[in-house]
Amino acid sequence: MSRKTQSTEGAMVEYVTAMIGGQLFGLPISRVQDVFMPERVTRVPLSSREIAGVLNLRGRIVTVVDMRARLGLPKAEDGKVPMAVGVDLRGESYGLLI
């Protein structure tokens, strides 16, 4: 799931990659904190449809974003267990459901 590419400065950049709706997406590995299987996601009333809910990840409350909904794709019907990538943005923790 990890790929390397060379930047213009000559340094190697590694990515965590995931297929969502037949498209390949990547996040710089330096931004990824966790890769996990979410177990208990608590739905948040009145939240937008791309917010799957919140969960407790090692003592932190993490907002879970459904990337398929965020990208306007239908729900997955393949029966696979969903995975999530934990990222931190401006001091807030998020789980990107892929």
Accessible surface in RSA format (square Angstrom, percent):
REM  Atomic radii and reference values for relative SASA: ProtOr
REM  Chains: A
REM  Algorithm: Lee & Richards
REM  Probe-radius: 1.40
REM  Slices: 20
REM RES _ NUM      All-atoms   Total-Side   Main-Chain    Non-polar    All polar
REM                ABS   REL    ABS   REL    ABS   REL    ABS   REL    ABS   REL
RES MET A   1   131.17  67.9  76.39  50.6  54.78 130.4  61.96  52.7  69.20  91.7
RES SER A   2    63.13  53.3  36.91  49.3  26.23  60.4  34.33  73.1  28.80  40.3
RES ARG A   3   132.05  55.4 126.56  64.5   5.49  13.1  39.75  54.3  92.30  55.9
RES LYS A   4   129.21  63.0 102.55  62.9  26.66  63.5  46.30  41.7  82.91  88.3
RES THR A   5    69.64  49.5  63.95  64.8   5.69  13.5  62.28  83.7   7.36  11.1
RES GLN A   6   124.86  69.8  94.15  68.8  30.71  73.1  24.72  52.6 100.15  76.0
RES SER A   7    36.80  31.1  19.67  26.3  17.13  39.5  29.15  62.1   7.65  10.7
RES THR A   8   139.66  99.3  98.50  99.9  41.16  98.1  93.60 125.7  46.06  69.6
RES GLU A   9   147.18  84.5 108.90  82.4  38.28  91.1  67.98 131.5  79.20  64.7
RES GLY A  10    39.57  48.8   0.00   N/A  39.57  48.8  21.96  60.3  17.61  39.4
RES ALA A  11    60.00  55.2  49.77  76.8  10.23  23.3  59.31  83.5   0.70   1.8
RES MET A  12   112.10  58.1  83.28  55.1  28.82  68.6  78.08  66.4  34.01  45.1
RES VAL A  13    47.62  31.3  44.52  40.3   3.10   7.5  47.62  41.4   0.00   0.0
RES GLU A  14    62.47  35.9  58.29  44.1   4.18   9.9   7.78  15.0  54.69  44.6
RES TYR A  15    67.03  31.3  67.03  38.1   0.00   0.0  31.02  23.3  36.01  44.4
RES VAL A  16    16.06  10.6  13.50  12.2   2.56   6.2  13.50  11.7   2.56   7.0
RES THR A  17    13.71   9.7  12.87  13.1   0.83   2.0   5.92   7.9   7.79  11.8
RES ALA A  18    14.94  13.7   9.44  14.6   5.49  12.5  14.70  20.7   0.24   0.6
RES MET A  19   122.81  63.6  96.09  63.6  26.72  63.6  89.07  75.7  33.74  44.7
RES ILE A  20     7.58   4.3   5.43   4.0   2.15   5.2   7.46   5.4   0.12   0.3
RES GLY A  21    38.62  47.6   0.00   N/A  38.62  47.6  15.47  42.5  23.15  51.8
RES GLY A  22    64.80  79.9   0.00   N/A  64.80  79.9  30.88  84.7  33.92  76.0
RES GLN A  23   101.48  56.7  97.17  71.0   4.31  10.3  32.32  68.8  69.16  52.5
RES LEU A  24    91.69  51.1  61.28  43.8  30.41  76.4  61.28  43.0  30.41  81.8
RES PHE A  25    72.00  36.0  67.16  41.6   4.84  12.6  71.15  43.1   0.85   2.4
RES GLY A  26    42.93  52.9   0.00   N/A  42.93  52.9   9.26  25.4  33.68  75.4
RES LEU A  27    54.20  30.2  54.20  38.8   0.00   0.0  54.20  38.1   0.00   0.0
RES PRO A  28    48.31  35.2  48.31  44.0   0.00   0.0  48.31  39.9   0.00   0.0
RES ILE A  29    74.25  42.3  67.65  50.4   6.60  15.9  67.65  48.7   6.60  17.9
RES SER A  30   103.68  87.6  62.78  83.8  40.91  94.2  57.17 121.7  46.51  65.2
RES ARG A  31   113.80  47.8 108.00  55.1   5.80  13.8  33.00  45.1  80.81  49.0
RES VAL A  32    26.06  17.1   7.41   6.7  18.65  44.9   7.41   6.4  18.65  50.6
RES GLN A  33    93.14  52.1  60.85  44.5  32.30  76.9  30.51  64.9  62.63  47.5
RES ASP A  34    25.50  17.9  18.24  18.2   7.26  17.2   8.04  18.9  17.46  17.4
RES VAL A  35    70.82  46.6  40.21  36.4  30.61  73.8  40.21  34.9  30.61  83.0
RES PHE A  36    23.17  11.6  16.90  10.5   6.27  16.3  23.17  14.0   0.00   0.0
RES MET A  37   107.91  55.9  93.81  62.1  14.10  33.6  62.85  53.4  45.05  59.7
RES PRO A  38    19.88  14.5   2.50   2.3  17.38  63.2   3.99   3.3  15.89  98.7
RES GLU A  39   163.28  93.7 125.24  94.8  38.04  90.6  45.18  87.4 118.10  96.4
RES ARG A  40   207.42  87.1 193.44  98.6  13.98  33.3  75.18 102.7 132.24  80.1
RES VAL A  41    56.50  37.2  26.20  23.7  30.30  73.0  26.48  23.0  30.03  81.4
RES THR A  42    86.94  61.8  81.82  82.9   5.12  12.2  56.98  76.5  29.96  45.3
RES ARG A  43   131.12  55.1 116.49  59.4  14.63  34.8  67.42  92.1  63.70  38.6
RES VAL A  44    51.48  33.9  50.26  45.5   1.22   2.9  50.63  44.0   0.84   2.3
RES PRO A  45   113.06  82.4  92.53  84.3  20.53  74.6 102.51  84.6  10.54  65.5
RES LEU A  46   189.66 105.6 142.89 102.2  46.78 117.6 153.14 107.6  36.52  98.3
RES SER A  47    31.80  26.9   8.13  10.9  23.67  54.5  17.53  37.3  14.27  20.0
RES SER A  48    59.22  50.0  41.85  55.9  17.37  40.0  45.53  97.0  13.69  19.2
RES ARG A  49   157.90  66.3 139.48  71.1  18.43  43.9  69.26  94.6  88.65  53.7
RES GLU A  50    42.93  24.6  42.93  32.5   0.00   0.0   3.50   6.8  39.43  32.2
RES ILE A  51    38.55  21.9  38.55  28.7   0.00   0.0  38.55  27.8   0.00   0.0
RES ALA A  52    24.94  22.9  12.12  18.7  12.82  29.2  18.87  26.6   6.07  16.1
RES GLY A  53     0.00   0.0   0.00   N/A   0.00   0.0   0.00   0.0   0.00   0.0
RES VAL A  54    40.63  26.7  40.63  36.8   0.00   0.0  40.63  35.3   0.00   0.0
RES LEU A  55    13.64   7.6   8.13   5.8   5.51  13.9  13.64   9.6   0.00   0.0
RES ASN A  56   103.58  71.4  75.65  73.1  27.92  67.2  26.96  64.9  76.62  74.1
RES LEU A  57    17.91  10.0  17.46  12.5   0.45   1.1  17.91  12.6   0.00   0.0
RES ARG A  58   178.50  74.9 133.66  68.1  44.83 106.7  85.22 116.5  93.28  56.5
RES GLY A  59    67.14  82.8   0.00   N/A  67.14  82.8  30.83  84.6  36.31  81.3
RES ARG A  60    87.26  36.6  82.14  41.9   5.13  12.2  60.57  82.8  26.69  16.2
RES ILE A  61   122.24  69.6  99.54  74.2  22.70  54.7  99.54  71.7  22.70  61.6
RES VAL A  62     1.24   0.8   1.24   1.1   0.00   0.0   1.24   1.1   0.00   0.0
RES THR A  63    39.68  28.2  39.24  39.8   0.44   1.0  11.91  16.0  27.77  42.0
RES VAL A  64     0.07   0.0   0.07   0.1   0.00   0.0   0.07   0.1   0.00   0.0
RES VAL A  65    20.00  13.2  20.00  18.1   0.00   0.0  20.00  17.4   0.00   0.0
RES ASP A  66    22.26  15.6  22.26  22.2   0.00   0.0   0.83   2.0  21.42  21.4
RES MET A  67    37.26  19.3  37.26  24.7   0.00   0.0  35.63  30.3   1.63   2.2
RES ARG A  68    51.84  21.8  51.84  26.4   0.00   0.0  19.36  26.5  32.48  19.7
RES ALA A  69    12.44  11.4   6.85  10.6   5.59  12.7   7.54  10.6   4.90  13.0
RES ARG A  70   144.22  60.6 125.33  63.9  18.88  45.0  16.38  22.4 127.84  77.5
RES LEU A  71    74.40  41.4  45.56  32.6  28.85  72.5  51.14  35.9  23.26  62.6
RES GLY A  72    55.64  68.6   0.00   N/A  55.64  68.6  24.04  66.0  31.60  70.8
RES LEU A  73    44.52  24.8  38.10  27.3   6.43  16.2  39.08  27.4   5.45  14.7
RES PRO A  74    99.99  72.9  87.34  79.6  12.66  46.0  99.40  82.1   0.59   3.7
RES LYS A  75   159.36  77.7 147.60  90.6  11.76  28.0 106.02  95.4  53.33  56.8
RES ALA A  76    55.06  50.6  29.25  45.1  25.81  58.7  31.67  44.6  23.39  62.0
RES GLU A  77   162.28  93.2 123.86  93.7  38.42  91.5  61.71 119.4 100.57  82.1
RES ASP A  78    94.61  66.3  56.41  56.1  38.20  90.3  41.04  96.6  53.57  53.4
RES GLY A  79    76.21  94.0   0.00   N/A  76.21  94.0  44.20 121.3  32.01  71.7
RES LYS A  80   161.47  78.8 138.75  85.1  22.72  54.1  89.52  80.6  71.95  76.6
RES VAL A  81    96.72  63.6  79.36  71.8  17.35  41.8  81.98  71.2  14.74  40.0
RES PRO A  82    63.97  46.6  58.24  53.1   5.73  20.8  63.95  52.8   0.01   0.1
RES MET A  83    65.31  33.8  64.28  42.5   1.03   2.4  55.78  47.4   9.53  12.6
RES ALA A  84     0.00   0.0   0.00   0.0   0.00   0.0   0.00   0.0   0.00   0.0
RES VAL A  85     4.06   2.7   4.06   3.7   0.00   0.0   4.06   3.5   0.00   0.0
RES GLY A  86     3.66   4.5   0.00   N/A   3.66   4.5   3.66  10.0   0.00   0.0
RES VAL A  87    17.42  11.5  16.75  15.2   0.67   1.6  16.75  14.6   0.67   1.8
RES ASP A  88    47.30  33.1  39.76  39.6   7.54  17.8   7.49  17.6  39.82  39.7
RES LEU A  89    69.53  38.7  67.87  48.6   1.66   4.2  67.99  47.7   1.54   4.2
RES ARG A  90   217.31  91.2 173.31  88.3  44.00 104.8  84.24 115.1 133.06  80.6
RES GLY A  91    67.04  82.7   0.00   N/A  67.04  82.7  33.12  90.9  33.92  76.0
RES GLU A  92   104.86  60.2 103.41  78.2   1.44   3.4  24.99  48.3  79.87  65.2
RES SER A  93    22.01  18.6  14.29  19.1   7.71  17.8   5.31  11.3  16.70  23.4
RES TYR A  94    62.38  29.1  61.72  35.1   0.65   1.7  28.38  21.3  34.00  41.9
RES GLY A  95     0.00   0.0   0.00   N/A   0.00   0.0   0.00   0.0   0.00   0.0
RES LEU A  96    28.67  16.0  28.67  20.5   0.00   0.0  28.67  20.1   0.00   0.0
RES LEU A  97    29.94  16.7  28.96  20.7   0.98   2.5  28.98  20.4   0.96   2.6
RES ILE A  98    44.48  25.3  14.30  10.7  30.18  72.7  33.69  24.3  10.79  29.3
END  Absolute sums over single chains surface
CHAIN  1 A     6952.7       5269.4       1683.4       3909.3       3043.5
END  Absolute sums over all chains
TOTAL          6952.7       5269.4       1683.4       3909.3       3043.5
